[in-house]
Amino acid sequence: MFLKHRLAALMCVAGVIGCHEGGPQDSGAHDGATAVDETAGPATSFGGALVLPRLTSVQYRNSLAALLGPGLPPTPIEPDTNPYLFYSIGATSTTLSELGTGQYEEAAELVTHAVFDDATRRSTLVGCEPASPGDGCVSQFLASFARRAFRRPLAAHEHARWLQIAVDLAQPDAWEGLRMAVSGILQSPHFLYRVELGVPDPEAPGRFRFTGYEMASRLAFLLWDSMPDDSLFAAAERGDLDTAAGIRAEVERLLADERARSTIQGFFAQYLDLGRIDGVTRDPIAFPLFSLTMPDSMRTEVELLVDDVVFREQGDARSIFSTRRTFVNTELATLYGVDAPGSSPITYVPVMLPDDGPRAGLLTLGAFLTMNAKQTQTSPTARGKYIRERVLCQTVPAPPPDVNTELEPPTGAGETVREKLEQHRSNPACTGCHQFIDPPGLLFESFDAAGAYRELENGVPVDSSGDLDGVPLANARGLADLLQDDPAVGRCMVTQLFRHAQGRLDNPDEAPTIDDLDARFAASDYRFLDLLVELAIHDGFRTAVAQEAL
């Protein structure tokens, strides 16, 4: 029935940026470019390439609930991908399969039946009772519903098209025609994709400035992982989102909502690669403190730490990597050897890690140590690579294809992973990369593959010395102290957020934008919520350039 919609979606994924069904260019949704605000970033700042993001699975389901109400049946759809860490990048770069297209059709039919087959629920949604196919009730509802689903006003011919569908398919009654029209809207590329094309900016030839309605979508999906609410639509209609001051006011409102907490946690989970802790197991004989529930406990600990730094304290976001404050339940308290009065297997309490102890910051917590280790032994290489790539945004080249990257476990008495790595680095093909990633990774050798502290490895004292870029360090605590004030940590956080927000990697032309955002982040004492505001009002987020201009 809606094959044309599905084909249009596939064309969009293939890179036909301007595909539309009488889309924004014809809808009257664009009122023209606005003047550049002095608070929006350097006047020479250009956004990067236009992209066409498909809604992530979370955004899709949240949008369905916003449109149709809560309590919808599960809707299996094609899973998200996360190249370069983020699902948002997968949403702009992964081609929708034929199976995935069919799943969207099945999901639309499933959720619309759930609503329209229930007389009370459909009346609540529509707000009136259609007397005949295509009457005023149907017409008014479709105009309102499609405007919200497409996140922009409809052109007259678009409204006429959906109204005609409701009339043509009104068998056995007007309700069924309306349901079918709603099902079609939920399969349209203008619902499934965020069609944000901008309009030519008279202040800068070659640049496109996102309209108020497009900015409403960009803000809502960035901060809530959902479509705009009525207040955001109203701000777009008033022109408030054409100015940095208007955007700032809306961002502050969105951040005050509980939904922002969940969305920001999602960003940090992807940025910190927390998904790799899920389902990790360890031999209970070799690692008696590691239970089946330990991965969930470790993940929850990091989530509580992020919430504490970002929302409760609103402090220096870099302190995630250096703070002695964390949150433990009973099994984490036992793993860390700390007292945690009031804790239980399901109750987490704040604790201060000992000032003279081996732990401080996320890089000494169970989640990082466990997900960057082998099944039976530590992996300084994995831990060092994480620091280089995740914490400092440095590039680690891939190993040569003909090199065996597996490190055999220590065999003889007294042999250590450090010694095995020294042998590994003797291979000229391995030396360059391992000299870059192993020295910081070796700082964590005092922690075993399950995150427990140890003083002996294979019967000999552990050597946890290493360095970061030539700065000698005794252990992981020394690294935490070094990272506490390292501006590279803040810049990396800016870079990762920028990539997540844009749904793509940054390009060299955007270095001035990231420089400017990094300076604003530093000026705010590295408060993450302030960084989100500065990103939202920046021209680097409010504008784009055509593909051919890059």
C-alpha positions as CSV (number, residue, x, y, z in Angstrom):
1,M,0.0,0.0,0.0
2,F,2.8,2.4,0.9
3,L,5.5,1.1,-1.4
4,K,6.3,4.6,-2.7
5,H,7.1,5.7,0.9
6,R,9.4,2.8,1.4
7,L,11.2,3.4,-1.9
8,A,11.6,7.0,-1.0
9,A,13.1,6.0,2.4
10,L,15.7,3.8,0.6
11,M,16.6,6.6,-1.7
12,C,17.1,8.9,1.2
13,V,19.5,6.5,2.9
14,A,21.4,6.2,-0.4
15,G,22.1,9.9,-0.2
16,V,19.3,11.6,-2.1
17,I,19.2,14.5,0.4
18,G,16.5,16.4,-1.3
19,C,14.0,13.5,-1.5
20,H,10.5,14.6,-0.4
21,E,6.9,14.1,-0.9
22,G,6.2,17.8,-1.3
23,G,8.6,18.2,1.5
24,P,9.9,21.2,3.4
25,Q,10.9,23.2,0.3
26,D,7.3,23.3,-0.8
27,S,5.5,23.3,2.5
28,G,5.9,26.9,3.5
29,A,7.7,25.7,6.7
30,H,10.8,27.8,5.9
31,D,10.5,31.5,6.5
32,G,14.0,32.4,5.2
33,A,17.4,32.6,6.9
34,T,17.8,34.8,10.0
35,A,20.6,37.1,10.9
36,V,23.6,35.5,12.6
37,D,23.6,36.2,16.4
38,E,26.8,37.5,18.0
39,T,26.4,34.8,20.6
40,A,26.2,32.0,18.1
41,G,29.9,31.6,17.5
42,P,32.4,33.1,15.0
43,A,30.8,34.8,12.0
44,T,33.1,32.6,9.8
45,S,31.8,29.4,11.4
46,F,30.4,26.9,9.0
47,G,28.6,23.7,9.9
48,G,29.6,20.5,8.2
49,A,27.8,18.4,5.6
50,L,24.0,17.9,5.6
51,V,23.0,14.5,6.7
52,L,19.7,12.7,6.8
53,P,19.4,10.8,10.1
54,R,16.9,7.9,10.5
55,L,15.3,7.9,13.9
56,T,17.2,5.6,16.3
57,S,15.1,2.8,17.9
58,V,14.8,4.8,21.1
59,Q,13.8,8.0,19.2
60,Y,11.3,6.0,17.1
61,R,9.5,4.4,20.0
62,N,9.6,7.7,22.0
63,S,8.0,9.5,19.1
64,L,5.3,6.8,18.7
65,A,4.4,7.2,22.3
66,A,4.4,11.0,22.0
67,L,2.0,10.8,19.0
68,L,-0.3,7.9,20.1
69,G,0.1,7.7,23.8
70,P,1.9,5.3,26.2
71,G,1.3,1.6,26.5
72,L,1.9,0.7,22.9
73,P,2.7,-2.9,21.9
74,P,6.4,-3.8,21.3
75,T,7.6,-2.9,17.8
76,P,10.5,-5.0,16.6
77,I,12.6,-2.9,14.2
78,E,16.0,-3.2,12.7
79,P,18.7,-2.8,15.4
80,D,20.8,0.3,15.6
81,T,24.4,0.4,14.7
82,N,27.1,2.5,16.4
83,P,30.1,3.2,14.2
84,Y,32.5,5.5,15.9
85,L,30.7,4.8,19.2
86,F,27.4,6.5,18.5
87,Y,24.0,5.3,17.3
88,S,23.4,8.8,15.9
89,I,26.2,8.2,13.4
90,G,24.8,4.8,12.5
91,A,21.5,6.5,11.9
92,T,23.1,8.7,9.2
93,S,25.3,6.0,7.6
94,T,23.6,2.6,7.8
95,T,21.4,1.6,4.9
96,L,17.9,0.4,5.7
97,S,17.4,-3.2,4.6
98,E,14.3,-4.6,2.8
99,L,13.5,-6.5,6.0
100,G,13.8,-3.3,8.1
101,T,11.5,-1.5,5.7
102,G,8.9,-4.2,6.1
103,Q,9.3,-4.0,9.9
104,Y,8.3,-0.4,9.8
105,E,5.1,-1.2,8.0
106,E,4.3,-4.0,10.4
107,A,5.0,-1.7,13.4
108,A,2.7,1.0,12.0
109,E,-0.1,-1.5,11.5
110,L,0.4,-2.9,15.0
111,V,0.4,0.3,16.9
112,T,-2.5,1.9,14.9
113,H,-4.7,-1.2,15.4
114,A,-3.9,-1.0,19.2
115,V,-5.2,2.5,19.3
116,F,-8.0,2.6,16.7
117,D,-9.5,-0.8,17.6
118,D,-10.1,0.7,21.1
119,A,-13.1,3.1,20.9
120,T,-12.1,5.0,24.1
121,R,-8.5,5.3,23.1
122,R,-9.1,6.4,19.5
123,S,-11.7,9.0,20.7
124,T,-9.1,10.4,23.2
125,L,-6.5,10.6,20.4
126,V,-8.7,12.1,17.7
127,G,-10.8,14.4,19.9
128,C,-13.9,14.1,17.8
129,E,-16.2,11.5,16.1
130,P,-16.1,11.4,12.3
131,A,-19.5,11.3,10.8
132,S,-18.3,10.4,7.3
133,P,-15.0,9.7,5.5
134,G,-13.0,12.9,5.0
135,D,-15.3,15.1,7.1
136,G,-14.1,18.1,9.2
137,C,-13.2,15.8,12.1
138,V,-10.9,13.7,9.9
139,S,-9.5,16.6,8.1
140,Q,-8.6,18.6,11.2
141,F,-7.1,15.6,13.0
142,L,-4.9,14.6,10.0
143,A,-3.6,18.1,9.6
144,S,-2.6,18.2,13.3
145,F,-1.3,14.7,13.5
146,A,0.8,14.9,10.3
147,R,2.2,18.3,11.4
148,R,3.5,16.7,14.6
149,A,4.7,13.5,13.0
150,F,6.6,15.3,10.2
151,R,7.7,18.0,12.7
152,R,6.7,20.8,10.4
153,P,3.6,22.4,8.9
154,L,2.0,20.5,5.9
155,A,1.6,22.0,2.4
156,A,-2.0,22.1,1.2
157,H,-1.4,19.3,-1.4
158,E,0.2,17.1,1.3
159,H,-2.9,17.5,3.5
160,A,-5.1,16.8,0.5
161,R,-3.2,13.6,-0.2
162,W,-3.5,12.2,3.3
163,L,-7.2,13.2,3.4
164,Q,-7.8,11.4,0.2
165,I,-6.2,8.2,1.5
166,A,-8.5,8.4,4.5
167,V,-11.5,8.6,2.1
168,D,-10.3,5.9,-0.3
169,L,-9.6,3.4,2.4
170,A,-12.7,4.1,4.6
171,Q,-13.9,0.5,4.7
172,P,-15.9,-0.5,6.6
173,D,-16.1,3.0,8.1
174,A,-14.4,6.3,8.5
175,W,-12.4,5.1,11.5
176,E,-10.6,2.5,9.3
177,G,-9.8,5.1,6.7
178,L,-8.4,7.4,9.4
179,R,-6.4,4.5,10.9
180,M,-4.9,3.6,7.5
181,A,-3.9,7.3,6.9
182,V,-2.2,7.4,10.3
183,S,-0.4,4.1,9.5
184,G,0.8,5.6,6.2
185,I,2.1,8.8,8.0
186,L,4.1,6.6,10.4
187,Q,5.8,4.9,7.4
188,S,6.6,8.2,5.6
189,P,10.2,9.2,5.3
190,H,9.2,12.5,6.8
191,F,8.4,10.7,10.0
192,L,11.2,8.0,9.9
193,Y,13.9,10.4,8.9
194,R,14.8,13.8,10.2
195,V,14.6,15.9,7.1
196,E,16.6,19.0,8.1
197,L,17.8,20.8,4.9
198,G,18.0,24.4,6.0
199,V,17.6,27.4,3.7
200,P,20.4,29.5,2.1
201,D,22.0,31.9,4.5
202,P,22.3,35.4,3.0
203,E,25.1,36.2,5.5
204,A,27.3,33.4,4.1
205,P,27.0,32.0,0.6
206,G,27.2,28.3,0.5
207,R,25.9,27.9,4.0
208,F,22.4,26.7,5.0
209,R,20.8,27.8,8.2
210,F,18.3,25.4,9.8
211,T,14.8,26.8,10.2
212,G,12.9,27.1,13.5
213,Y,11.1,23.8,12.9
214,E,14.3,22.0,12.0
215,M,16.0,23.4,15.1
216,A,13.0,22.2,17.2
217,S,13.7,18.7,16.0
218,R,17.5,19.0,16.5
219,L,17.1,20.2,20.0
220,A,14.4,17.6,21.0
221,F,16.2,14.6,19.6
222,L,19.5,15.8,21.0
223,L,18.2,16.4,24.6
224,W,15.1,14.1,24.8
225,D,15.6,11.4,22.2
226,S,12.1,12.3,21.1
227,M,10.1,14.6,18.9
228,P,9.4,18.2,19.9
229,D,6.6,18.9,22.4
230,D,4.0,21.5,21.9
231,S,6.0,24.2,23.6
232,L,8.9,23.6,21.2
233,F,6.7,23.7,18.2
234,A,5.2,27.0,19.5
235,A,8.7,28.5,19.9
236,A,9.5,27.5,16.3
237,E,6.3,29.1,15.1
238,R,7.0,32.4,17.0
239,G,10.5,32.6,15.5
240,D,12.1,32.1,18.9
241,L,14.4,29.4,17.5
242,D,15.8,31.8,15.0
243,T,17.9,33.5,17.7
244,A,20.5,32.2,20.1
245,A,18.6,33.7,23.0
246,G,15.4,31.8,22.1
247,I,17.3,28.6,21.6
248,R,19.1,29.1,25.0
249,A,15.7,29.5,26.8
250,E,14.3,26.3,25.2
251,V,17.4,24.3,25.9
252,E,17.3,25.3,29.6
253,R,13.7,24.2,29.7
254,L,14.4,20.9,28.0
255,L,17.4,20.2,30.3
256,A,15.1,20.7,33.4
257,D,12.9,17.8,32.3
258,E,13.6,14.3,33.5
259,R,13.8,13.0,30.0
260,A,17.1,14.9,29.5
261,R,18.7,12.9,32.3
262,S,18.0,9.6,30.4
263,T,19.2,11.0,27.1
264,I,22.4,12.3,28.6
265,Q,23.0,9.0,30.3
266,G,22.6,7.4,26.9
267,F,25.3,9.7,25.4
268,F,27.8,8.9,28.2
269,A,27.0,5.2,27.9
270,Q,28.0,5.3,24.2
271,Y,30.9,7.7,24.8
272,L,32.3,5.5,27.5
273,D,31.4,2.3,25.6
274,L,29.6,0.9,28.6
275,G,27.7,-1.7,26.4
276,R,30.8,-3.8,26.5
277,I,30.3,-4.6,30.2
278,D,26.9,-6.2,29.6
279,G,27.0,-10.0,29.9
280,V,30.7,-10.3,30.9
281,T,31.5,-13.4,32.8
282,R,34.5,-14.6,34.8
283,D,35.5,-18.0,36.2
284,P,34.1,-18.0,39.8
285,I,37.0,-20.1,41.1
286,A,39.6,-17.7,39.7
287,F,37.6,-14.6,40.5
288,P,35.4,-15.4,43.5
289,L,34.2,-11.8,43.9
290,F,32.8,-11.6,40.4
291,S,29.1,-12.7,40.4
292,L,26.6,-13.0,37.6
293,T,25.1,-9.7,38.8
294,M,28.4,-7.8,38.9
295,P,28.3,-6.4,35.4
296,D,24.9,-4.8,36.1
297,S,26.3,-3.4,39.4
298,M,29.3,-2.0,37.6
299,R,27.2,-0.3,34.9
300,T,24.9,1.2,37.5
301,E,27.8,2.6,39.4
302,V,29.0,4.5,36.4
303,E,25.5,5.8,35.6
304,L,25.2,7.1,39.2
305,L,28.6,8.7,39.0
306,V,27.7,10.5,35.7
307,D,24.4,11.7,37.2
308,D,26.2,13.0,40.3
309,V,28.8,14.9,38.3
310,V,26.6,16.2,35.5
311,F,23.3,16.9,37.3
312,R,23.6,16.9,41.1
313,E,26.9,18.6,41.5
314,Q,27.1,20.2,38.1
315,G,30.8,20.3,38.5
316,D,33.8,19.7,36.3
317,A,32.9,16.9,33.9
318,R,36.5,15.8,33.7
319,S,36.3,14.8,37.4
320,I,34.6,11.6,36.2
321,F,38.1,10.4,35.6
322,S,39.6,11.6,38.9
323,T,37.0,11.8,41.6
324,R,37.3,9.6,44.7
325,R,33.5,9.7,45.1
326,T,31.5,6.8,43.8
327,F,28.4,4.8,44.4
328,V,28.4,1.1,45.6
329,N,26.1,-1.7,46.5
330,T,27.3,-4.5,48.8
331,E,29.1,-6.5,46.1
332,L,31.0,-3.5,44.8
333,A,31.9,-2.5,48.4
334,T,33.4,-5.9,48.9
335,L,35.3,-5.7,45.6
336,Y,36.7,-2.3,46.5
337,G,37.2,-3.1,50.2
338,V,35.3,-0.1,51.5
339,D,32.6,0.3,54.1
340,A,29.2,1.2,52.7
341,P,26.6,1.5,55.5
342,G,23.1,1.3,54.2
343,S,24.0,-0.5,51.0
344,S,22.4,-3.8,49.9
345,P,22.5,-5.8,46.7
346,I,20.0,-3.4,45.1
347,T,20.8,-0.2,47.2
348,Y,23.7,2.0,46.2
349,V,25.2,4.5,48.6
350,P,27.8,7.2,48.0
351,V,31.2,6.5,49.4
352,M,34.6,8.3,49.3
353,L,37.4,6.0,48.1
354,P,40.4,6.1,50.5
355,D,42.7,9.0,49.9
356,D,45.7,6.7,50.2
357,G,44.0,3.9,48.3
358,P,44.6,2.7,44.7
359,R,41.4,4.0,43.2
360,A,40.2,7.3,41.9
361,G,37.9,8.0,39.0
362,L,36.2,5.9,36.4
363,L,39.4,4.3,35.1
364,T,39.9,2.5,38.4
365,L,36.3,1.3,38.7
366,G,35.1,-2.2,37.9
367,A,33.4,-1.4,34.6
368,F,36.5,0.0,32.9
369,L,38.9,-2.6,34.3
370,T,36.7,-5.6,33.5
371,M,35.5,-4.6,30.0
372,N,39.1,-3.9,29.1
373,A,40.5,-7.2,30.1
374,K,40.7,-10.8,28.8
375,Q,38.7,-13.6,30.3
376,T,41.6,-14.8,32.6
377,Q,44.2,-12.0,32.5
378,T,44.6,-8.2,32.3
379,S,45.1,-6.4,29.0
380,P,47.3,-3.3,29.3
381,T,46.9,-2.9,25.5
382,A,43.1,-2.7,25.7
383,R,43.2,-0.4,28.7
384,G,45.8,1.9,27.1
385,K,43.9,2.0,23.8
386,Y,40.7,3.0,25.7
387,I,42.6,5.9,27.3
388,R,44.0,7.1,23.9
389,E,40.8,6.8,22.0
390,R,38.0,7.4,24.5
391,V,39.5,9.8,27.0
392,L,42.0,11.7,24.8
393,C,40.4,11.3,21.3
394,Q,43.7,10.2,19.8
395,T,43.9,7.8,16.9
396,V,45.3,4.3,17.3
397,P,46.2,2.8,14.0
398,A,44.9,-0.7,13.3
399,P,47.4,-3.5,13.5
400,P,48.9,-4.9,10.3
401,P,46.7,-7.6,8.9
402,D,49.4,-10.3,9.1
403,V,50.3,-9.7,12.7
404,N,48.9,-12.0,15.5
405,T,47.6,-9.6,18.1
406,E,46.8,-12.4,20.7
407,L,49.0,-12.3,23.8
408,E,49.6,-15.8,25.2
409,P,49.0,-15.9,29.0
410,P,52.1,-16.2,31.3
411,T,53.2,-19.8,31.6
412,G,56.3,-20.2,33.8
413,A,56.4,-19.3,37.5
414,G,57.0,-15.6,38.0
415,E,56.2,-14.6,34.4
416,T,53.9,-11.6,34.0
417,V,51.8,-9.9,31.4
418,R,54.2,-7.0,31.4
419,E,57.0,-9.4,30.4
420,K,54.9,-11.0,27.7
421,L,54.2,-7.6,26.3
422,E,57.9,-6.8,26.2
423,Q,58.3,-9.8,24.0
424,H,55.4,-8.8,21.9
425,R,56.9,-5.3,21.3
426,S,60.1,-6.8,20.1
427,N,58.3,-7.5,16.8
428,P,59.1,-4.4,14.6
429,A,55.6,-4.5,13.2
430,C,54.1,-4.0,16.7
431,T,56.5,-1.6,18.3
432,G,55.1,1.7,17.0
433,C,51.5,1.1,18.2
434,H,52.4,-0.7,21.5
435,Q,54.8,2.0,22.5
436,F,51.9,4.4,22.2
437,I,49.2,2.4,24.0
438,D,50.9,0.0,26.4
439,P,52.7,2.5,28.8
440,P,49.4,4.1,30.1
441,G,47.7,0.7,30.1
442,L,50.4,-0.8,32.3
443,L,49.4,1.7,35.0
444,F,46.4,-0.5,35.8
445,E,48.3,-3.8,36.4
446,S,47.4,-3.5,40.1
447,F,43.9,-4.5,39.1
448,D,43.1,-8.0,37.9
449,A,40.7,-9.0,35.1
450,A,37.7,-8.6,37.4
451,G,38.6,-5.2,38.7
452,A,40.0,-6.4,42.1
453,Y,43.1,-4.9,43.5
454,R,46.1,-7.2,43.7
455,E,49.7,-6.9,44.9
456,L,51.0,-10.1,43.3
457,E,50.8,-11.5,39.8
458,N,51.8,-15.1,39.3
459,G,53.6,-15.0,42.6
460,V,55.7,-11.9,42.0
461,P,55.0,-8.3,43.1
462,V,53.0,-6.3,40.5
463,D,54.8,-3.5,38.7
464,S,52.2,-0.8,37.9
465,S,54.5,1.8,36.6
466,G,54.1,3.4,33.2
467,D,53.8,6.8,31.5
468,L,51.6,9.1,29.5
469,D,53.3,10.9,26.7
470,G,56.7,10.8,28.4
471,V,55.4,11.7,31.9
472,P,56.4,8.9,34.2
473,L,53.7,7.6,36.5
474,A,53.7,5.1,39.3
475,N,50.2,3.8,39.0
476,A,46.6,4.5,38.0
477,R,46.1,7.0,40.8
478,G,48.9,9.1,39.3
479,L,47.1,9.0,35.9
480,A,43.9,10.2,37.6
481,D,45.8,13.1,39.1
482,L,47.3,14.0,35.7
483,L,43.9,13.8,33.9
484,Q,42.1,15.9,36.5
485,D,43.3,19.2,34.9
486,D,44.3,18.0,31.5
487,P,42.6,20.2,28.8
488,A,42.8,17.4,26.3
489,V,40.2,15.5,28.3
490,G,37.8,18.4,28.1
491,R,38.4,18.9,24.4
492,C,37.8,15.2,23.7
493,M,34.5,15.4,25.5
494,V,33.6,18.3,23.3
495,T,34.6,16.4,20.2
496,Q,32.6,13.3,21.2
497,L,29.5,15.4,22.0
498,F,29.8,17.2,18.7
499,R,30.0,14.0,16.7
500,H,27.0,12.6,18.6
501,A,25.0,15.7,18.0
502,Q,25.8,15.9,14.3
503,G,25.5,12.2,13.5
504,R,28.9,12.1,11.8
505,L,32.6,12.6,12.3
506,D,33.8,16.2,12.3
507,N,35.8,17.4,9.3
508,P,39.0,19.5,9.3
509,D,37.0,22.6,8.4
510,E,35.1,22.3,11.7
511,A,38.3,22.6,13.9
512,P,37.5,26.3,14.6
513,T,34.0,25.3,15.8
514,I,35.4,22.6,18.2
515,D,38.1,25.1,19.3
516,D,35.5,27.7,20.2
517,L,33.3,25.2,22.0
518,D,36.3,23.9,23.9
519,A,37.1,27.5,25.0
520,R,33.5,28.0,26.1
521,F,33.5,24.7,28.0
522,A,36.7,25.7,29.8
523,A,35.2,29.1,30.6
524,S,32.2,27.4,32.3
525,D,34.6,25.4,34.5
526,Y,33.8,22.3,32.3
527,R,30.1,22.0,33.3
528,F,28.6,19.6,30.9
529,L,25.1,21.1,30.9
530,D,26.6,24.5,30.0
531,L,28.4,22.8,27.1
532,L,25.1,21.5,25.8
533,V,23.7,25.0,25.8
534,E,26.8,26.4,24.0
535,L,26.6,23.7,21.4
536,A,22.9,24.3,20.7
537,I,23.4,28.1,20.1
538,H,26.5,27.7,18.1
539,D,26.5,28.2,14.3
540,G,28.4,24.9,14.0
541,F,25.1,23.2,15.1
542,R,22.7,25.7,13.5
543,T,24.1,25.6,10.0
544,A,25.4,23.2,7.4
545,V,27.0,23.2,4.0
546,A,26.0,21.2,0.9
547,Q,27.9,18.0,0.2
548,E,29.5,19.4,-3.0
549,A,30.8,22.4,-1.0
550,L,33.1,20.2,1.1
